[in-house]
């Protein structure tokens, strides 16, 4: 089950339909989130994701902890730019973490994916180093397929740093 806890984002990506929605930027309240979780039987995979960046939500950790107390598996999908202060908390709580990374070349112009950012790569490396031999959270690098050499370089990076999985997502703009 995917729940979008915010539609705010710290990126403006050319391929993202969020840019054309003309919606006011909002976060769902913790109370509404709890109401949603309370209506779901235990044991589901709940992923906090959507057109926004979940790490921008000020009550993200409260939402994760509440969902875990209700005996669900919890995942987050992020663009990874704001990941550094969450690393230790995520290692203690999340079952899975998906990070969108469409290119590892800082100077490449990625018009159909997330902007390349060395900070995101360093955050991924730090996360995987901190996780060590633990099996959770499962770390996935998600790539929007747009340019074959960039995709292959990003897949290679994911393997070199020890990501558990790579998802290739078809660009649909």
C-alpha positions as CSV (number, residue, x, y, z in Angstrom):
1,X,0.0,0.0,0.0
2,X,1.4,3.3,-1.0
3,X,0.6,6.4,1.0
4,X,1.6,9.9,-0.2
5,X,2.3,11.9,3.0
6,X,3.3,15.1,1.2
7,X,3.2,16.4,-2.3
8,X,6.0,18.9,-1.6
9,X,9.3,18.1,-3.2
10,X,12.8,19.6,-3.1
11,X,13.5,18.8,-6.8
12,X,11.9,20.0,-10.0
13,X,12.2,17.1,-12.5
14,X,11.3,17.4,-16.1
15,X,9.7,14.0,-16.2
16,X,7.6,14.4,-13.1
17,X,3.9,15.0,-13.7
18,X,3.8,16.7,-10.2
19,X,5.0,19.8,-11.9
20,X,1.8,20.0,-14.0
21,X,-0.8,19.2,-11.3
22,X,-1.3,22.8,-10.1
23,X,-2.0,21.6,-6.6
24,X,-1.2,23.6,-3.5
25,X,1.6,21.9,-1.6
26,X,0.4,20.1,1.5
27,X,1.4,17.4,4.1
28,X,-1.2,15.0,5.5
29,X,-1.7,15.4,9.2
30,X,-0.4,12.7,11.6
31,X,-4.0,12.2,12.8
32,X,-5.2,11.5,9.2
33,X,-2.3,9.2,8.7
34,X,-3.1,7.3,11.9
35,X,-6.7,7.0,10.7
36,X,-5.6,5.4,7.5
37,X,-3.2,3.0,9.1
38,X,-5.8,2.0,11.7
39,X,-8.2,0.9,8.9
40,X,-5.6,-1.5,7.4
41,X,-5.2,-5.0,8.8
42,X,-1.8,-5.9,10.2
43,X,1.0,-7.4,8.0
44,X,0.9,-5.1,5.0
45,X,3.8,-3.5,3.2
46,X,3.2,0.2,3.6
47,X,5.4,2.5,1.5
48,X,5.5,6.2,2.1
49,X,5.9,7.5,-1.4
50,X,4.2,9.6,-4.0
51,X,4.9,12.7,-6.1
52,X,6.4,14.4,-3.1
53,X,9.5,13.9,-1.1
54,X,8.6,12.0,2.2
55,X,11.7,13.2,4.0
56,X,10.2,16.8,3.9
57,X,7.3,15.8,6.2
58,X,8.0,17.0,9.7
59,X,6.3,14.0,11.3
60,X,7.8,11.3,9.1
61,X,9.5,9.4,11.9
62,X,6.2,9.4,14.0
63,X,4.4,8.0,11.0
64,X,7.0,5.2,10.5
65,X,7.0,4.3,14.2
66,X,3.2,4.3,14.4
67,X,3.0,2.0,11.3
68,X,5.6,-0.4,12.8
69,X,3.6,-0.5,16.1
70,X,0.6,-1.6,14.0
71,X,2.7,-4.6,12.8
72,X,3.2,-3.5,9.2
73,X,6.4,-3.6,7.1
74,X,7.4,0.0,6.3
75,X,9.3,1.4,3.3
76,X,10.1,4.9,2.1
77,X,10.9,6.0,-1.4
78,X,13.1,9.1,-1.5
79,X,15.3,11.1,-3.9
80,X,18.0,10.7,-1.3
81,X,19.1,14.4,-1.1
82,X,18.0,14.8,2.5
83,X,18.9,11.3,3.6
84,X,22.0,12.0,5.8
85,X,20.2,12.9,9.1
86,X,17.8,10.0,8.7
87,X,20.3,7.2,8.2
88,X,20.6,5.9,11.7
89,X,16.9,6.2,12.3
90,X,16.1,4.4,9.1
91,X,18.5,1.6,9.9
92,X,16.6,1.0,13.2
93,X,13.1,1.2,11.8
94,X,12.6,0.6,8.1
95,X,12.1,-2.6,6.3
96,X,13.0,-1.2,2.9
97,X,14.3,2.0,1.4
98,X,14.2,3.0,-2.2
99,X,16.4,5.8,-3.5
100,X,15.8,7.4,-6.9
101,X,19.1,7.9,-8.7
102,X,19.0,8.4,-12.5
103,X,22.6,9.4,-13.2
104,X,26.0,9.4,-11.4
105,X,27.5,11.9,-13.7
106,X,27.5,15.3,-12.0
107,X,27.9,17.3,-15.2
108,X,25.4,15.4,-17.3
109,X,22.1,17.1,-18.1
110,X,19.4,14.7,-17.1
111,X,16.2,16.2,-18.5
112,X,14.1,13.1,-18.1
113,X,15.1,12.0,-14.6
114,X,16.2,13.1,-11.2
115,X,19.1,15.6,-11.3
116,X,22.5,14.0,-10.8
117,X,23.8,14.8,-7.4
118,X,27.0,13.7,-5.7
119,X,25.4,14.3,-2.3
120,X,22.8,11.6,-3.1
121,X,25.6,9.2,-4.0
122,X,27.5,10.0,-0.8
123,X,24.3,9.5,1.2
124,X,23.8,6.1,-0.4
125,X,27.4,5.0,0.3
126,X,27.1,6.2,3.9
127,X,23.8,4.4,4.4
128,X,25.2,1.1,3.0
129,X,28.4,1.5,5.0
130,X,26.4,2.1,8.2
131,X,24.1,-0.8,7.5
132,X,27.1,-3.2,7.4
133,X,26.1,-6.8,7.5
134,X,22.5,-6.2,8.5
135,X,19.9,-7.3,6.1
136,X,17.4,-4.5,6.8
137,X,16.4,-2.2,5.4
138,X,16.5,-3.6,1.9
139,X,18.1,-0.9,-0.2
140,X,16.9,-0.4,-3.7
141,X,18.3,2.1,-6.3
142,X,15.5,3.1,-8.6
143,X,16.4,4.4,-12.0
144,X,14.1,6.1,-14.5
145,X,15.1,4.6,-17.9
146,X,16.1,7.5,-20.1
147,X,19.6,7.2,-21.5
148,X,21.3,3.8,-21.8
149,X,24.9,4.8,-20.8
150,X,23.6,6.7,-17.7
151,X,21.4,3.8,-16.7
152,X,24.2,1.3,-17.1
153,X,26.6,3.5,-15.1
154,X,24.0,3.9,-12.3
155,X,23.4,0.2,-12.2
156,X,27.2,-0.4,-12.0
157,X,27.3,2.2,-9.1
158,X,24.5,0.3,-7.3
159,X,26.4,-2.9,-7.5
160,X,29.7,-1.4,-6.4
161,X,28.2,0.2,-3.3
162,X,26.3,-3.0,-2.3
163,X,22.7,-2.0,-3.0
164,X,20.3,-5.0,-2.7
165,X,18.2,-4.3,-5.8
166,X,17.9,-2.0,-8.8
167,X,14.5,-1.1,-10.2
168,X,14.3,0.2,-13.7
169,X,11.2,2.4,-14.2
170,X,9.9,3.1,-17.6
171,X,9.7,6.8,-18.3
172,X,6.1,7.8,-18.9
173,X,5.8,11.5,-19.5
